[in-house]
């Protein structure tokens, strides 16, 4: 009787192990870490610059400051172009786009008047 019981227990263990093996997904089917979304391109980084206008092209689309920085002023900032003059001190924010420094905002900074001596 003991031998029959031992055989029955052994068969149950072998059967349950086989059944458990069928229920476990293979390594191909096992879920891994979640797929990572592709990295988003970084937003253009805005840079501030301040300086005196050295040259201004005829169309008013390009301004070169005394330090050699050339700024491109887009059509969307047309109103700002009217106040830009050679020698004016400006403060601008720009983003690098296609190798150009494209202005996102620009303002003429009032220069302090030196008292006459």
C-alpha positions in Angstrom: 0.0 0.0 0.0 2.8 2.4 0.9 4.4 1.6 -2.5 1.2 2.4 -4.4 0.8 5.7 -2.5 4.4 6.7 -3.2 3.9 5.9 -6.9 0.7 8.0 -7.0 2.4 11.0 -5.3 5.3 10.7 -7.7 3.0 10.7 -10.7 1.1 13.7 -9.4 4.3 15.6 -8.9 5.7 14.8 -12.4 2.3 15.6 -14.0 2.0 18.9 -12.1 5.6 19.9 -13.1 4.8 19.1 -16.7 1.6 21.1 -16.6 3.3 24.0 -14.9 6.0 24.0 -17.7 3.3 24.3 -20.4 1.7 27.2 -18.6 4.9 29.2 -18.2 5.5 31.3 -21.4 8.8 30.7 -23.2 11.5 33.3 -22.9 10.4 34.8 -26.3 6.9 35.3 -24.9 7.9 36.6 -21.5 7.3 40.3 -21.1 10.4 42.3 -20.7 10.9 45.9 -19.8 8.5 48.2 -21.5 9.6 49.5 -24.9 11.2 52.9 -24.7 9.7 55.7 -26.8 12.2 57.3 -29.1 13.8 60.4 -27.6 12.2 63.6 -28.6 14.5 66.1 -30.2 15.5 68.8 -27.8 13.7 72.1 -28.2 15.9 74.9 -29.6 17.8 76.6 -26.9 17.2 80.3 -26.6 20.3 82.5 -26.1 20.5 86.1 -25.0 22.9 88.6 -26.5 23.4 92.4 -26.0 25.5 94.7 -28.1 25.8 97.7 -30.4 24.7 97.4 -34.0 27.8 97.6 -36.3 26.0 97.0 -39.6 22.4 96.6 -40.8 21.7 95.2 -44.2 19.4 97.1 -46.6 16.4 94.8 -46.1 16.7 95.0 -42.3 16.8 91.2 -42.1 20.4 90.9 -40.9 22.1 92.8 -38.1 25.7 92.4 -37.2 26.8 93.5 -33.7 30.2 94.9 -32.8 31.3 91.6 -31.4 30.7 89.9 -34.8 27.4 88.2 -34.0 25.1 88.2 -37.0 21.4 88.0 -36.2 18.6 87.2 -38.7 15.4 89.0 -38.0 12.3 87.1 -39.3 9.4 88.8 -41.0 7.3 88.1 -37.9 9.4 90.8 -36.1 8.9 93.4 -38.8 7.8 96.1 -36.3 11.2 95.8 -34.5 13.1 96.6 -37.7 11.9 100.2 -37.8 13.8 101.1 -34.6 17.1 99.4 -35.5 19.8 101.8 -36.5 23.6 101.6 -36.8 25.1 102.4 -33.4 22.0 101.5 -31.4 22.4 99.2 -28.4 20.1 96.2 -28.6 19.2 93.2 -26.4 18.0 90.1 -28.3 17.1 86.5 -27.8 17.7 84.1 -30.6 17.6 80.4 -31.5 20.0 78.5 -33.7 18.2 77.3 -36.8 20.0 76.0 -39.9 23.2 77.6 -38.9 21.6 81.1 -38.5 20.9 83.0 -35.3 17.2 83.7 -35.7 15.9 86.4 -33.4 12.8 85.6 -31.3 12.8 89.0 -29.6 14.8 92.2 -29.9 14.6 95.6 -28.3 16.6 98.8 -28.5 18.2 99.6 -25.1 18.2 103.3 -24.3 21.8 104.5 -23.9 22.7 106.6 -21.0 23.6 110.2 -22.0 27.0 111.3 -20.7 26.9 114.7 -19.0 28.8 117.4 -20.9 32.0 118.4 -19.1 
